[in-house]
Amino acid sequence: MVALRNRGNAPTRKPDVWTPDLLEKVAWRVKAANEPFRGVGTSAGIRPDVFALRGTGADVRPVYRAAEEYLAGLTEKQLADGRFPVDDVSWRHWNNGARYFLRHGICLEELDDTQRARAMAVIRESLSADGYGQMVDLMHLNLTIGELSDNEDGLNEWLYWFSVYGEPENGGPWGWQLDGHHVNVNCVFVGDQMVLTPSFLGAEPVFAGSGKYAGTVAFRREEALGHELFSDLDPRRREQAVIADTLPSDLYVGAFRDNFELDYRGLPLSHMSPGQRGTALQLLGLYVNRAGDHHAKVRMEEVLAHEGDTHFAWAGDPDGTFYYRFHSPVILVEFEHMPGVIFGNDYPSRRHIHTIVRTPNGGDYGVDLLRRHHERHHTPTSA
């Protein structure tokens, strides 16, 4: 039996006293977020002109209506707390930890039932049924952590901060962010285009053996297909895919790493057999298909257009704990088994998983699309 750590002492709420240690932790995060945004790139720099401002044909009216209904039901104070300009720096303040660092927006726990349902409707209308279900399961597993650590006040299913950016009522660019422990999702709409990154999803534990949501599981398919893909590689292809014997200490492009440089490494998809390629695309689909069906289709077309530049990288033991990633000019996916935080194991285990999806080359938070939108619609004309 693995011992529990921090029992009843997960400092999630805003601290009563800001100690020098806490202020230092906040300061480096603020500094990182205030760094001019470039986006995740390689050592060669940011690749220009990867994304285009265009129509997709997606019916975004339901999510726009859901956002309008949510905003209409807020008080003046709540609107002041939970709404931001579309280019506000707080987009970049998300973080996975349970600690209260730079939290902003409105905590779902503090909304009444109707307001909370309307907030969740905005999220549901943006995602596929599977994507929404996965996110809700992870929120439920956060309560499981609270139950196991006797700290349901500090770790529960509604301790997530929801923010709306921009003006959905006027049809302009807008988006939403859900930010809390193991669920950090950023969603931007520019016309009928949608960007759903950065999206960090994780869980500890990945299975609820008891409690209110007993039977809830997370990341079984992401784990199994990753294992299947690597295990099916022959020795020569494995040698190309493996980038390390041991797992990295953390995800490379987690919170506050919006401008991280990461070069392509691993096995190109073009070097895989047809069967391996099929498994790779099925695995990528688990991450892409978190978006609503039409947007997921558009996104997968974008990913496939860069299939020749897509690499699969691996570290660890397929029969134990491991890390994998997909990396191309338009998508970066990471999966990793992590050491325990709530559980007292200092070694990676399959009971704690982190994943992240990024849009490299300036695509995160829809920044490149927002820039193009501004140039098209707001550039002053000469007299």
Secondary structure in CASP SS format (residue, H / E / C, confidence):
PFRMAT SS
TARGET T0000
AUTHOR 0000-0000-0000
METHOD secondary structure of the structure
MODEL  1
M C 1.00
V C 1.00
A C 1.00
L E 1.00
R C 1.00
N C 1.00
R C 1.00
G C 1.00
N C 1.00
A C 1.00
P C 1.00
T C 1.00
R C 1.00
K C 1.00
P C 1.00
D C 1.00
V C 1.00
W C 1.00
T C 1.00
P H 1.00
D H 1.00
L H 1.00
L H 1.00
E H 1.00
K H 1.00
V H 1.00
A H 1.00
W H 1.00
R H 1.00
V H 1.00
K H 1.00
A H 1.00
A H 1.00
N H 1.00
E C 1.00
P C 1.00
F C 1.00
R C 1.00
G C 1.00
V C 1.00
G E 1.00
T E 1.00
S C 1.00
A C 1.00
G E 1.00
I C 1.00
R C 1.00
P C 1.00
D C 1.00
V C 1.00
F C 1.00
A C 1.00
L C 1.00
R C 1.00
G C 1.00
T C 1.00
G C 1.00
A C 1.00
D C 1.00
V C 1.00
R H 1.00
P H 1.00
V H 1.00
Y H 1.00
R H 1.00
A H 1.00
A H 1.00
E H 1.00
E H 1.00
Y H 1.00
L H 1.00
A H 1.00
G C 1.00
L C 1.00
T C 1.00
E H 1.00
K H 1.00
Q H 1.00
L H 1.00
A H 1.00
D H 1.00
G H 1.00
R E 1.00
F E 1.00
P C 1.00
V C 1.00
D C 1.00
D C 1.00
V H 1.00
S H 1.00
W H 1.00
R H 1.00
H H 1.00
W C 1.00
N C 1.00
N C 1.00
G C 1.00
A C 1.00
R C 1.00
Y C 1.00
F C 1.00
L C 1.00
R C 1.00
H C 1.00
G C 1.00
I E 1.00
C E 1.00
L H 1.00
E H 1.00
E H 1.00
L C 1.00
D C 1.00
D H 1.00
T H 1.00
Q H 1.00
R H 1.00
A H 1.00
R H 1.00
A H 1.00
M H 1.00
A H 1.00
V H 1.00
I H 1.00
R H 1.00
E H 1.00
S H 1.00
L E 1.00
S C 1.00
A H 1.00
D H 1.00
G H 1.00
Y H 1.00
G H 1.00
Q H 1.00
M H 1.00
V H 1.00
D H 1.00
L H 1.00
M H 1.00
H H 1.00
L H 1.00
N H 1.00
L H 1.00
T H 1.00
I H 1.00
G H 1.00
E H 1.00
L H 1.00
S C 1.00
D C 1.00
N C 1.00
E C 1.00
D C 1.00
G C 1.00
L C 1.00
N C 1.00
E C 1.00
W C 1.00
L C 1.00
Y E 1.00
W E 1.00
F E 1.00
S E 1.00
V E 1.00
Y E 1.00
G E 1.00
E C 1.00
P H 1.00
E H 1.00
N H 1.00
G C 1.00
G C 1.00
P C 1.00
W E 1.00
G E 1.00
W E 1.00
Q E 1.00
L E 1.00
D E 1.00
G E 1.00
H C 1.00
H C 1.00
V E 1.00
N E 1.00
V E 1.00
N E 1.00
C E 1.00
V E 1.00
F E 1.00
V E 1.00
G C 1.00
D C 1.00
Q E 1.00
M E 1.00
V E 1.00
L C 1.00
T C 1.00
P C 1.00
S E 1.00
F E 1.00
L E 1.00
G E 1.00
A E 1.00
E C 1.00
P C 1.00
V C 1.00
F E 1.00
A C 1.00
G C 1.00
S C 1.00
G C 1.00
K C 1.00
Y C 1.00
A C 1.00
G C 1.00
T C 1.00
V E 1.00
A C 1.00
F C 1.00
R H 1.00
R H 1.00
E H 1.00
E H 1.00
A H 1.00
L H 1.00
G H 1.00
H H 1.00
E H 1.00
L H 1.00
F H 1.00
S H 1.00
D C 1.00
L C 1.00
D C 1.00
P H 1.00
R H 1.00
R H 1.00
R H 1.00
E H 1.00
Q H 1.00
A H 1.00
V E 1.00
I E 1.00
A E 1.00
D C 1.00
T C 1.00
L C 1.00
P C 1.00
S C 1.00
D C 1.00
L C 1.00
Y C 1.00
V C 1.00
G C 1.00
A C 1.00
F C 1.00
R C 1.00
D C 1.00
N C 1.00
F C 1.00
E E 1.00
L C 1.00
D C 1.00
Y C 1.00
R C 1.00
G C 1.00
L E 1.00
P E 1.00
L H 1.00
S H 1.00
H H 1.00
M C 1.00
S C 1.00
P H 1.00
G H 1.00
Q H 1.00
R H 1.00
G H 1.00
T H 1.00
A H 1.00
L H 1.00
Q H 1.00
L H 1.00
L H 1.00
G H 1.00
L H 1.00
Y H 1.00
V H 1.00
N C 1.00
R C 1.00
A E 1.00
G C 1.00
D H 1.00
H H 1.00
H H 1.00
A H 1.00
K H 1.00
V H 1.00
R H 1.00
M H 1.00
E H 1.00
E H 1.00
V H 1.00
L H 1.00
A H 1.00
H C 1.00
E H 1.00
G H 1.00
D H 1.00
T C 1.00
H E 1.00
F E 1.00
A E 1.00
W E 1.00
A E 1.00
G E 1.00
D C 1.00
P C 1.00
D C 1.00
G C 1.00
T C 1.00
F E 1.00
Y E 1.00
Y E 1.00
R E 1.00
F E 1.00
H E 1.00
S C 1.00
P C 1.00
V C 1.00
I C 1.00
L E 1.00
V E 1.00
E E 1.00
F E 1.00
E E 1.00
H E 1.00
M E 1.00
P C 1.00
G C 1.00
V C 1.00
I C 1.00
F E 1.00
G C 1.00
N C 1.00
D C 1.00
Y C 1.00
P C 1.00
S E 1.00
R E 1.00
R E 1.00
H E 1.00
I E 1.00
H E 1.00
T E 1.00
I E 1.00
V E 1.00
R E 1.00
T C 1.00
P C 1.00
N C 1.00
G C 1.00
G C 1.00
D H 1.00
Y H 1.00
G H 1.00
V H 1.00
D H 1.00
L H 1.00
L H 1.00
R H 1.00
R H 1.00
H H 1.00
H H 1.00
E H 1.00
R H 1.00
H H 1.00
H C 1.00
T C 1.00
P C 1.00
T C 1.00
S C 1.00
A C 1.00
END
